[in-house]
Amino acid sequence: MEWAMEQAKAGGFSGSVQMYGADNLAARALFEKQGFRPQTAIEVPEHVGLSHVGAACCMSQQSLTFV
């Protein structure tokens, strides 16, 4: 995660957006620890080709600073 954020910062980006499945609590905890905040969630119908159930969630971080 830190490598990706360093690359974004080096590329001149001022923020980052991450997507995760609503049932992936570990991903949400990791993103929150890095300063990301929830933005939106879109309900996704259950499908045999998807490994997650529920919503597709988006979190963003507006300034690339490390926590």
C-alpha positions as CSV (number, residue, x, y, z in Angstrom):
1,M,0.0,0.0,0.0
2,E,2.8,2.4,0.9
3,W,4.6,1.7,-2.4
4,A,1.4,2.5,-4.4
5,M,0.9,5.7,-2.5
6,E,4.5,6.8,-3.0
7,Q,4.1,6.2,-6.7
8,A,1.0,8.3,-6.9
9,K,2.6,11.1,-4.9
10,A,5.7,10.9,-7.2
11,G,3.4,11.1,-10.2
12,G,1.9,14.4,-9.0
13,F,-1.4,13.0,-7.9
14,S,-3.0,14.7,-4.9
15,G,-5.3,11.9,-3.9
16,S,-6.2,8.2,-4.4
17,V,-9.4,6.2,-4.7
18,Q,-9.8,2.5,-3.6
19,M,-12.6,0.1,-4.3
20,Y,-13.4,-2.9,-2.1
21,G,-16.3,-5.3,-1.5
22,A,-18.6,-4.3,1.4
23,D,-18.0,-7.7,3.0
24,N,-14.2,-7.2,3.0
25,L,-13.8,-5.7,6.4
26,A,-10.0,-6.2,6.4
27,A,-9.6,-4.0,3.3
28,R,-11.8,-1.3,4.8
29,A,-9.8,-1.3,8.0
30,L,-6.5,-1.1,6.0
31,F,-7.8,1.8,3.9
32,E,-9.1,3.7,7.0
33,K,-5.7,3.2,8.7
34,Q,-4.1,4.9,5.7
35,G,-6.5,7.9,6.0
36,F,-9.1,6.9,3.4
37,R,-12.7,7.9,4.1
38,P,-15.9,6.3,2.7
39,Q,-17.4,8.1,-0.4
40,T,-20.1,5.8,-1.9
41,A,-21.4,2.3,-2.2
42,I,-23.2,0.7,-5.1
43,E,-25.3,-2.4,-4.5
44,V,-24.1,-5.3,-6.8
45,P,-26.5,-8.2,-7.4
46,E,-25.1,-11.6,-6.4
47,H,-23.4,-13.4,-9.3
48,V,-21.5,-16.7,-9.5
49,G,-18.6,-14.9,-11.1
50,L,-18.1,-12.5,-8.2
51,S,-16.2,-13.4,-5.0
52,H,-17.9,-10.7,-2.8
53,V,-21.5,-10.2,-1.9
54,G,-23.2,-6.9,-1.3
55,A,-22.0,-3.5,-2.3
56,A,-18.9,-2.2,-4.2
57,C,-17.6,0.5,-1.9
58,C,-15.3,3.4,-2.7
59,M,-13.0,5.3,-0.3
60,S,-10.8,8.2,-1.1
61,Q,-7.9,10.0,0.3
62,Q,-7.5,13.6,-0.7
63,S,-3.9,14.2,0.4
64,L,-1.2,11.6,0.0
65,T,0.3,11.7,3.5
66,F,1.2,8.6,5.4
67,V,-0.4,7.8,8.7
